[in-house]
């Protein structure tokens, strides 16, 4: 391509030459490269030529940084430091000292399956940038297989994105990161990490050591101190991840096997295969020494043939581009058995071709496997091809793909959804036809809560009855006299109203034997039908209430406080149900009341269905009963009936029948009472018309209102019958007689009043001088001897008579008083020993003298003379 260059401009051209524009002419000069120094790689690997530029003119040599872990505890660092280490933790194999590429490689020596704690393979976790790749194993039906997870999602190799490339055979997984020219190999017994020194030289740490071609610093601990590998390896555990107690003790570290002057007593022949002609093509590329040592160590310590060291070395050879078919040289001791549909190949393609052409083109699976790009594994036999990497099935030809991704051969038929499909032989395409469903009759879903539901089963729609509680009827409400009985049905609870064995009247339930309330008001045409009960008259007389306000004439009287007035109560109605005769028959019965005769029950008449309960009734006025169905109007009980809930049930209404009989009133009243009817009562009452008095001797006297009664044995007491506010009250009046002593009367003057209550007479006038001996005591001074004291005493005329004109008591009084007196003197001795003279009065004569009837005394001043 022609282009214009400026004078003096230089540019690179092919064949490692540089062109320069000088004064319109182009001159070329070869590229001068620095001298190349060849290194000695301590790990025994060949030098790697690394070009400095893209034109691949100048280059330099580097050593490969390859770290190996096999048998889970044999380690070979980047710089060929070999040691043994076994602890069940997560450790850093590779970690950047200074983060440049965000690469971290961790080994988990005890990655247990969550569903099977006994299966704990060794897992490898590679983190690069935003990607986390987990290489581990899963156990299915007792067989372990390699699996790969990229950012927690399982992928099926081959897999490739803009950063990662993952390929796999049944035995080995290869992870490549082209951006940093890094490769990681994983198999059940070996791990290989291949890093370029140009990217990671002197910048790695961990159990794989430092990639710098210096074995002395490979066993460096996280704190920077170089220690023995057995000490430093355990310090590279990943924080925050649990550890499991080690199953075997940590082993010693060796750089090269020490020389031995005597042959080892244990030299398994199988280990010699590593240095035999079988591996000769690889021995010059990869030093087999560490693998020979580990082979002998594993077998001699366990006495079991172990092929892991041979497998690890063979894998290392394949990774280096040298394929070795070595298993046949072990006399079957390391034979590998593939699944029945595959065959073992020591040098198979890293990417096996499949039926997917785009997959083959992307991963170049169609090209023949070259000798430097192979790996052992299980592959499809000749004449077959791998269908795809997910199902891992070998097919003779790439026919059709079923809906599940499984291969279908020409002529195969299968069911997909609701269609029958066939892989057509001619067109190699899938042809499907809908399935034919049988015709079925719809079920009967008429029960409560049932609904017809369509279901698709095996592509065909079937109908069935299913329960829907939203379609169930609401709970039932039963009428009076019935109770709700709840039962379980097919889908719903169903309800039934069952009789309570009660009567119903006026929206109220009544148990058998209960009385039914009836109207208490009767029409004028209805005769009274209730029997009044007469209360017993209390014994003794009733007295007038205090404050009656009456006055009496004659002798002085007072009301007796010990006998309060007794009110005679009205006679209450007689309880219903104790009648003997029908009212209106023209007569009444006397004698004690009787209960209904149980031998003659009333006739029960069933009620019509609309009526809550049936009822029977006795016809008033005729003394008999009526039968037959009652209408709703005739059932309403009349006034003055006794109705009860019966024990028999109406077959129509399923309610007990109400029976009724008329109330028969008793009109007999005791003496002093009169029977009277009232408009709002079934039966009348006995109303008291006269006062009734019973003496303590149980003798009864009856007297009319405003009349009086005097007991024959007590003329001083009078009882009067009064009507106060419609209530009869007996008022008691008692005459109080003056004191009477026949001895004080003038003979022949005794008289009795008109009632025969009080006796009076003309008293004798006797007023005499009386004397007595006494000691006079005045102010703590008293006479030393008794002196004679005189006084007047006797009876003089006096009276107290009621005056009707003055409406008060008239008093006339005469007093027995002194007529003549004299004075005497006596000497008194005081408490202090002094003596005084005391003058006192002596009555000489007495006489009756008129005086006012008031209390009074006559006193005279007393004189004392102290000597």
Secondary structure, DSSP 8 states (H G I E B T S, - for coil): ------TT-EEEETTTEEEEEETTEEEEEE-----------TT----EEEESSTT--SEEEE--EEEEEETTTEEE-TTS-EEE---BSEEEEEEESS-SS-EEEEEEEEEEETTEEEEEEEEEEEEETTEEEEEEEEEETTEEEEEEEETTEEE-SSEE-SS-EEEE-SS-EEEEEGGGTEEEEEETTEEEEEE-HHHHTT-EESTT--SSS-GGGTTB-TTS-B--HHHHGGGGB-TT---B--SS----EESS----SS--S---GGGGGGGSGGGHHHHTTS--HHHHHHHHHHHHHH-S---HHHHHHHHHHHHTT-----GGGGTTTT-----TTEEEEEEEESS--BS-HHHHHHHTTTS---TTSEEEEEEE-TT-EE--TTT--EESS--EE-TTS-EE-TT-EEEETTEEEEE-TTT--EEEEE------------STTEEEEEEEETTEEEEEEEE-GGGS-------TTEEEEEEE-SSSEEEEEEE-SEEEETTEEEETT-EE-------TTS------------SS-----TT------SS-EE--TTS------------TT---S-TTSS----SS-----TTS------B-TTSSS-EE-B-TTTSSB--S-B-HHHHS--SSEEEEEEEEE-TTT-SEEEEEEE--------TTEEEE--TT-SS-EEEE-SEEEE-TTS-EEEE-TT-EE--TT-TTEEEEEEEETTEEEEEEEEE------GGGB-TT--EE-TTS--EE--B--EEEEEEEEE--EETTEEESS-EEEEEEEEE---EEEEETTTTEEEEEEEEEEEEEEEEEEEEEEETTS-EEEEEEEEEEEEEEEEE-SS---------EEE-
